[in-house]
Every structure is written in structure tokens, then in C-alpha cells.
């Protein structure tokens, strides 16, 4: 059974950093592209970043040069290192295995809350 759980959110001031973690089970990273999505208050679900099975990465323009996605195969963990956070980054963040998630599930689940104050 494919399972993912986000953690690591919190409250920080603008300019600060956080590292989100995604604990996965039931599959290995070579089976699926992985992604982080977020939902800001009053906004639609947004794709933040993707890491492919080949290790290639994609970042949305609004997080380029500030966020870094990574995977640790040995620990079955995926991370999102966030630096220079802005109030506009305030959102619920979700990790997803793209092979097994449909459009309606991209910003669904527990998620982890990030709050950035100015």
C-alpha cells in the first residue's frame, strides 16, 4: 500500500528557512516521479516542484533558487528545503507520488502547514 506523510511545517518569519519531510512506504522512488504541491488560502492547488525517477528536477518560477527537492532512498524520505521564505509561501504543503494520484488528490490529505509572517 502506497503511503506518504508530510511533516516539518511551522511558523517562521520572512527570510527564514524550513525543511519539509515526506515519509513514504509501499514503493520505491524509482517507481514514480515525486512532487510537492501547495494550497495557499483562497488559491488553487499549485505544483511547487517535481523530481523525476531519473533525478531530474522542475521548479515553479515562484520558488526557483529558493526551494530544493531531494530524495534519500535509504531512508525512504523526500525533502523540500525552503529558504528565503516569503509570506506568499504560506500554505498547506503536500507530497505526492505522481504515479498513483489523480488531479483531485494533488492538494488532498493531511499536508503540513507553513506560515510565514512578515
HELIX and SHEET records of a PDB file:
HELIX    1   1 UNK A   29  UNK A   31  5                                   3    
HELIX    2   2 UNK A   61  UNK A   63  5                                   3    
HELIX    3   3 UNK A   87  UNK A   89  5                                   3    
HELIX    4   4 UNK A   98  UNK A  100  5                                   3    
HELIX    5   5 UNK A  103  UNK A  105  5                                   3    
SHEET    1   A 4 UNK A   3  UNK A   7  0                                        
SHEET    2   A 4 UNK A  18  UNK A  25 -1                                        
SHEET    3   A 4 UNK A  77  UNK A  82 -1                                        
SHEET    4   A 4 UNK A  67  UNK A  72 -1                                        
SHEET    1   B 6 UNK A  10  UNK A  13  0                                        
SHEET    2   B 6 UNK A 112  UNK A 117  1                                        
SHEET    3   B 6 UNK A  91  UNK A  97 -1                                        
SHEET    4   B 6 UNK A  34  UNK A  39 -1                                        
SHEET    5   B 6 UNK A  45  UNK A  51 -1                                        
SHEET    6   B 6 UNK A  57  UNK A  59 -1                                        
END                                                                             
